């Protein structure tokens, strides 16, 4: 264990975890396994709070809602039939792309969401496009908020992510990478139901881009064109060794269109 760690606390209740995390801000951090192996496995704080014993490992399919516990391993998501049935398998596909199987057995849903900025983005994109809701707990109690507005903060813990499936959404994923299983340079997930179409895109801005439009009697092409234009307008790509800013901007539009057209075809709107 690294020399900077003075205390390693494995907690059994959320209250214990939050007490430790709020005792001294910046002195304790939760251990949340992510799908991408970090340079430093442990947080750079004197106290590490291990959350793996918390009761947040579950997948629950209610009549119209899918509930996913934050500690659920990614491989459990891949293997679950209820997850595979969501939006033409886009949620399962996204979990598979997050990491090799060995790491999927360790990495959790919370880790995939909180590490999406530096790691595989597809699972977060799928949940954003599905308009998922996050349950977050702090010392003040638990609250629900749109996943689109959730940002990890010290002293709070992600408990659950829920997806409303009442509208029977259809979905599709499009991505470009150096190899089929490499981390995506740009990725787009589209979700379509009878009332709305939504696209979530990563790799074209520091934060995921989410664009949504209502579906009317107008041609589906009108909705696709509007969403592509919205994504490209929000693009603020950062160049790196994997792709120039211009390449990322262009691919954001191309992949958004590809994902939306595929989802529309699944829905029968094309």
Secondary structure, 3 states (H helix, E strand, C coil): CCCCCCEEEECCCHHHHHHHHHHCCCCEEEECCCCCCCCCCCCCCCEEEECCCCCCCCEEECCCEEEEECCCEHHHHHHCHHHHCHHHHHHHHHHHHCCCHHHHCCCEHHHHHHCCCCCCCHHHHHHHHCCCEEEEEECCEEEEEEHHHCCCCCCCEEEEEEEECCCCCEEEEEEECCCCCCCCCEEEEEEECCCEEEEEEECCCCCCEEEEEECCCCCHHHHHHHHHHHHHHHCCCCCECCECHHHHHHHHHHHHHHHHHHHHHHHCCC
